[in-house]
Amino acid sequence: MRILRVTVEPWDVELLEPFGIATGAQELASNVLCEVELQSGARGLGEAAPFPAVNGETQADALAALSAVAESLVGYEWTDASRLLPAVRERLDHAPSALAALEMALLDADCRERGVSLFQHFGGRSAQLLTDITIPTGGADRAAAAAARAVTQGFVTLKVKVGGEPFEHDLLRLRRIAAAAPGARLLLDANASLTGEQAVELVRGLGAARSQVVLFEQPCRRGDYAGCRTVRAAGIRVAADEDARSVADLVSLRAEQAADVVNFKVTKSGVSHALAMIEEARRLGFGLMMGGMVETRLAMTFSACIAGGQGGFEELDLDTPLFMKDDKLVGGFDQAGPLLSLSGVSRGHGVRRRSR
């Protein structure tokens, strides 16, 4: 199975509302589509979803990185993403979402060629998954309305973005969300914007509703292990995101006792790196979470195939397609509220461009 061609193009998708986190907001998903065609005619699609507010990577960076290696891949005999030419991988390590897009496309083409789904490729354990839904940064009234709406749609876990605003602003939003959705599980995400003490004070400020908080994702800046230990010492479970970009990071997190759960994102680390990290996290005893950047159903379905295929993920944050007006794609998982079903995916990740 030799590669015939690799093409890349910008993939801009308008959002229904700005996707705000503590470090910035994204009003347009400025992503990149990568397509690999094998000499057999099989084609695979991959998506780069850079989020400048998270790691500085931009659409231009991803486009440039993929364009720089596309020609060198022609004629390469493709067998598995973990065996991607080391020289190519090294040239993409500075642009992890670009690496992820290429690996996604290669794996998709490979599975389509073999007539299997990526869900089956990764183990085929559970085709039915439950995702949370995100409440981005913003005002208290809007947050409460979003929480109430999510509950009526069947969501049981709300991921609430905090940080980047005065403490009183965040606390009011959280109290309004908890009141609007008293039975919901709350997963807070500060995107590395708080101190350990601030994170603890925020949760305690909820009073009786603090029991709704099941996890605090990346409360402190990257490398602030003492701050994360402060949060854990208060009885609040911590998920590592910005702190978890490599296998070496996981070893440090375990040695520092700084996290309970690790949030994996293929667009944060690349597919093969993410798979290696998942294996190491299991060995080290971390809980597993699968998330993503601002991704269309393409990358989200790919991640769902990993989570469902391997099984054992306690939290899923695969909701960003719900924030998009029209991604110009069809296929992938079927969604009904929080329920994601991979049962209809028969080859690769099942996502393709909608016919014009």
Secondary structure in CASP SS format (residue, H / E / C, confidence):
PFRMAT SS
TARGET T0000
AUTHOR 0000-0000-0000
METHOD secondary structure of the structure
MODEL  1
M C 1.00
R E 1.00
I E 1.00
L E 1.00
R E 1.00
V E 1.00
T E 1.00
V E 1.00
E E 1.00
P E 1.00
W E 1.00
D E 1.00
V E 1.00
E E 1.00
L E 1.00
L E 1.00
E E 1.00
P E 1.00
F E 1.00
G E 1.00
I E 1.00
A C 1.00
T C 1.00
G E 1.00
A E 1.00
Q E 1.00
E E 1.00
L E 1.00
A E 1.00
S E 1.00
N E 1.00
V E 1.00
L E 1.00
C E 1.00
E E 1.00
V E 1.00
E E 1.00
L E 1.00
Q C 1.00
S C 1.00
G C 1.00
A C 1.00
R E 1.00
G E 1.00
L E 1.00
G E 1.00
E E 1.00
A E 1.00
A C 1.00
P C 1.00
F C 1.00
P H 1.00
A H 1.00
V H 1.00
N H 1.00
G C 1.00
E C 1.00
T C 1.00
Q H 1.00
A H 1.00
D H 1.00
A H 1.00
L H 1.00
A H 1.00
A H 1.00
L H 1.00
S H 1.00
A H 1.00
V H 1.00
A H 1.00
E H 1.00
S H 1.00
L H 1.00
V C 1.00
G C 1.00
Y C 1.00
E E 1.00
W C 1.00
T C 1.00
D C 1.00
A H 1.00
S H 1.00
R H 1.00
L C 1.00
L C 1.00
P H 1.00
A H 1.00
V H 1.00
R H 1.00
E H 1.00
R H 1.00
L H 1.00
D C 1.00
H C 1.00
A C 1.00
P H 1.00
S H 1.00
A H 1.00
L H 1.00
A H 1.00
A H 1.00
L H 1.00
E H 1.00
M H 1.00
A H 1.00
L H 1.00
L H 1.00
D H 1.00
A H 1.00
D H 1.00
C H 1.00
R H 1.00
E H 1.00
R H 1.00
G C 1.00
V C 1.00
S E 1.00
L H 1.00
F H 1.00
Q H 1.00
H H 1.00
F C 1.00
G C 1.00
G C 1.00
R C 1.00
S C 1.00
A C 1.00
Q E 1.00
L E 1.00
L E 1.00
T C 1.00
D C 1.00
I E 1.00
T E 1.00
I E 1.00
P C 1.00
T C 1.00
G C 1.00
G C 1.00
A H 1.00
D H 1.00
R H 1.00
A H 1.00
A H 1.00
A H 1.00
A H 1.00
A H 1.00
A H 1.00
R H 1.00
A H 1.00
V H 1.00
T H 1.00
Q C 1.00
G C 1.00
F C 1.00
V C 1.00
T E 1.00
L E 1.00
K E 1.00
V E 1.00
K E 1.00
V C 1.00
G C 1.00
G C 1.00
E C 1.00
P C 1.00
F H 1.00
E H 1.00
H H 1.00
D H 1.00
L H 1.00
L H 1.00
R H 1.00
L H 1.00
R H 1.00
R H 1.00
I H 1.00
A H 1.00
A H 1.00
A H 1.00
A C 1.00
P C 1.00
G C 1.00
A C 1.00
R E 1.00
L E 1.00
L E 1.00
L E 1.00
D E 1.00
A C 1.00
N C 1.00
A C 1.00
S C 1.00
L E 1.00
T C 1.00
G H 1.00
E H 1.00
Q H 1.00
A H 1.00
V H 1.00
E H 1.00
L H 1.00
V H 1.00
R H 1.00
G C 1.00
L C 1.00
G H 1.00
A H 1.00
A H 1.00
R H 1.00
S H 1.00
Q H 1.00
V E 1.00
V E 1.00
L E 1.00
F E 1.00
E E 1.00
Q C 1.00
P C 1.00
C E 1.00
R C 1.00
R C 1.00
G C 1.00
D C 1.00
Y H 1.00
A H 1.00
G H 1.00
C H 1.00
R H 1.00
T H 1.00
V H 1.00
R H 1.00
A H 1.00
A C 1.00
G C 1.00
I C 1.00
R C 1.00
V E 1.00
A E 1.00
A E 1.00
D C 1.00
E C 1.00
D C 1.00
A C 1.00
R C 1.00
S C 1.00
V H 1.00
A H 1.00
D H 1.00
L H 1.00
V H 1.00
S H 1.00
L H 1.00
R H 1.00
A H 1.00
E H 1.00
Q C 1.00
A C 1.00
A C 1.00
D C 1.00
V E 1.00
V E 1.00
N E 1.00
F E 1.00
K C 1.00
V H 1.00
T H 1.00
K H 1.00
S H 1.00
G C 1.00
V H 1.00
S H 1.00
H H 1.00
A H 1.00
L H 1.00
A H 1.00
M H 1.00
I H 1.00
E H 1.00
E H 1.00
A H 1.00
R H 1.00
R H 1.00
L H 1.00
G C 1.00
F C 1.00
G E 1.00
L E 1.00
M E 1.00
M E 1.00
G C 1.00
G C 1.00
M C 1.00
V C 1.00
E C 1.00
T C 1.00
R H 1.00
L H 1.00
A H 1.00
M H 1.00
T H 1.00
F H 1.00
S H 1.00
A H 1.00
C H 1.00
I H 1.00
A H 1.00
G H 1.00
G H 1.00
Q H 1.00
G C 1.00
G C 1.00
F C 1.00
E C 1.00
E E 1.00
L E 1.00
D C 1.00
L C 1.00
D C 1.00
T H 1.00
P H 1.00
L H 1.00
F H 1.00
M E 1.00
K C 1.00
D C 1.00
D C 1.00
K C 1.00
L E 1.00
V E 1.00
G C 1.00
G C 1.00
F C 1.00
D E 1.00
Q E 1.00
A E 1.00
G C 1.00
P C 1.00
L E 1.00
L E 1.00
S E 1.00
L C 1.00
S C 1.00
G C 1.00
V C 1.00
S C 1.00
R C 1.00
G E 1.00
H C 1.00
G C 1.00
V C 1.00
R E 1.00
R E 1.00
R C 1.00
S C 1.00
R C 1.00
END
